């Protein structure tokens, strides 16, 4: 199935897979990632059946993959194939897409990323204000992603580590 658009229908509760980069994408990287995802998702299958999938690059730093599993479930092999593509992108551009020991937060409108231990330390010392918003990569449905991907610090997972 060829994807005509990277827009997702916001009323469907798609399965979401999030790949957070450790930094913003350059224009060249974003273009290449977009092209590779279009090509891959356009032919993505599980057990010979087309998967209905799309993606968005959120805030020029997060790759969000959406799969409509009401039409066809993504299998272990199909998820592995996606992982192989994302690993290739990560290896080429050194984006830290599989580093889950980092925190990404929004401070004065800018996405910032720190290693989790540095984030915790800067919160405790007051170098980072608690007026920030924190990204949560654990969201696995699109509706949850829409309402809970970016949360005020006081309502986020990060309040428990500070």
C-alpha positions as CSV (number, residue, x, y, z in Angstrom):
1,X,0.0,0.0,0.0
2,X,1.5,3.3,-1.0
3,X,1.1,6.1,1.5
4,X,-0.3,9.3,0.0
5,X,0.1,11.4,3.1
6,X,1.8,11.3,6.5
7,X,-1.3,12.7,8.1
8,X,-3.1,10.4,10.6
9,X,-6.8,10.4,11.3
10,X,-6.9,11.6,14.9
11,X,-10.1,9.8,15.8
12,X,-8.6,6.3,15.3
13,X,-6.7,4.8,18.2
14,X,-3.7,3.6,16.3
15,X,-0.8,1.7,17.9
16,X,2.1,4.2,18.3
17,X,5.8,3.5,18.3
18,X,8.0,6.5,19.2
19,X,11.7,6.9,18.4
20,X,13.1,9.9,20.3
21,X,16.3,11.4,18.9
22,X,18.8,13.0,21.2
23,X,18.9,16.1,19.1
24,X,17.0,17.9,16.3
25,X,17.3,16.6,12.8
26,X,19.1,18.7,10.2
27,X,17.0,19.6,7.1
28,X,18.9,16.9,5.1
29,X,18.3,14.3,7.8
30,X,14.6,15.1,8.1
31,X,14.2,14.9,4.3
32,X,16.1,11.5,4.1
33,X,14.2,10.1,7.1
34,X,10.9,11.1,5.6
35,X,11.7,9.6,2.2
36,X,12.9,6.3,3.8
37,X,9.8,6.1,6.0
38,X,7.5,6.7,3.1
39,X,9.2,4.0,1.0
40,X,9.3,1.5,3.9
41,X,5.7,2.1,5.3
42,X,4.3,2.0,1.7
43,X,5.3,-1.6,1.4
44,X,5.2,-2.7,5.1
45,X,3.5,-6.0,5.6
46,X,2.8,-8.5,8.3
47,X,2.5,-12.1,7.1
48,X,2.0,-11.0,3.5
49,X,-0.8,-8.5,4.4
50,X,-0.4,-4.8,4.0
51,X,-0.2,-2.8,7.2
52,X,-2.1,0.5,7.3
53,X,0.6,2.8,8.7
54,X,1.7,6.4,8.7
55,X,4.2,8.6,10.6
56,X,5.0,12.1,11.7
57,X,8.1,13.8,12.7
58,X,7.2,15.6,15.8
59,X,9.1,18.8,16.8
60,X,11.8,17.9,14.3
61,X,13.2,15.4,16.9
62,X,10.7,12.5,17.4
63,X,9.7,9.8,14.9
64,X,6.2,8.7,15.5
65,X,5.0,5.6,13.7
66,X,1.2,4.8,13.7
67,X,-0.3,1.5,12.8
68,X,-4.0,0.9,12.4
69,X,-4.2,-2.6,14.0
70,X,-7.9,-2.8,13.6
71,X,-7.1,-3.5,9.9
72,X,-4.1,-5.7,10.4
73,X,-1.9,-6.5,13.4
74,X,1.8,-5.7,13.2
75,X,3.7,-8.9,13.9
76,X,7.0,-9.5,15.5
77,X,8.7,-9.8,12.1
78,X,7.1,-6.6,10.8
79,X,8.2,-4.7,14.0
80,X,11.7,-6.2,13.5
81,X,11.8,-4.9,9.9
82,X,10.8,-1.5,11.1
83,X,13.5,-1.7,13.8
84,X,16.1,-2.6,11.2
85,X,15.2,0.5,9.2
86,X,15.3,2.8,12.3
87,X,18.6,1.2,13.4
88,X,20.1,2.0,9.9
89,X,18.9,5.6,10.2
90,X,20.3,5.8,13.7
91,X,23.6,4.4,12.7
92,X,24.0,6.7,9.8
93,X,23.1,9.9,11.6
94,X,24.0,9.1,15.2
95,X,20.6,10.2,16.6
96,X,20.4,8.1,19.8
97,X,17.0,6.8,18.7
98,X,17.3,3.7,21.0
99,X,18.8,5.4,24.0
100,X,16.0,5.2,26.6
101,X,18.1,6.7,29.4
102,X,17.5,10.2,28.4
103,X,14.9,12.8,29.2
104,X,13.5,15.3,26.7
105,X,11.7,18.4,27.9
106,X,10.4,21.7,26.6
107,X,11.9,24.8,28.2
108,X,10.9,28.2,26.8
109,X,9.6,26.6,23.7
110,X,12.8,24.7,22.9
111,X,13.2,20.9,23.0
112,X,16.1,19.9,25.2
113,X,17.6,16.5,25.9
114,X,19.8,15.3,28.7
115,X,20.9,11.9,30.0
116,X,18.6,10.9,32.7
117,X,21.2,11.2,35.5
118,X,22.1,14.7,34.3
119,X,18.4,15.6,34.1
120,X,17.8,14.4,37.6
121,X,20.8,16.2,39.0
122,X,19.9,19.5,37.3
123,X,16.3,19.2,38.6
124,X,17.5,18.7,42.2
125,X,20.0,21.6,42.0
126,X,17.4,23.9,40.5
127,X,19.3,24.4,37.2
128,X,16.2,23.2,35.5
129,X,12.9,24.8,36.5
130,X,9.9,22.7,37.4
131,X,7.9,24.9,35.1
132,X,9.0,22.8,32.1
133,X,7.0,20.3,30.1
134,X,8.3,16.7,29.8
135,X,7.9,14.3,26.9
136,X,6.6,10.8,27.6
137,X,7.7,8.1,25.1
138,X,5.7,5.3,26.8
139,X,2.5,6.2,25.0
140,X,1.4,3.3,22.8
141,X,-1.9,4.5,21.4
142,X,-2.5,7.6,19.3
143,X,-5.2,9.0,21.5
144,X,-2.9,8.7,24.5
145,X,-0.1,10.2,22.5
146,X,-2.3,13.2,21.6
147,X,-3.2,14.0,25.2
148,X,-0.2,12.8,27.2
149,X,3.0,13.0,25.0
150,X,3.9,16.4,26.5
151,X,2.9,16.9,30.1
152,X,3.6,19.6,32.7
153,X,6.4,18.5,35.0
154,X,4.1,18.2,37.9
155,X,1.9,15.7,36.0
156,X,4.7,13.8,34.3
157,X,6.8,10.7,35.1
158,X,9.7,13.1,35.9
159,X,8.1,14.4,39.1
160,X,8.9,11.0,40.7
161,X,12.6,11.2,40.1
162,X,13.3,14.7,41.4
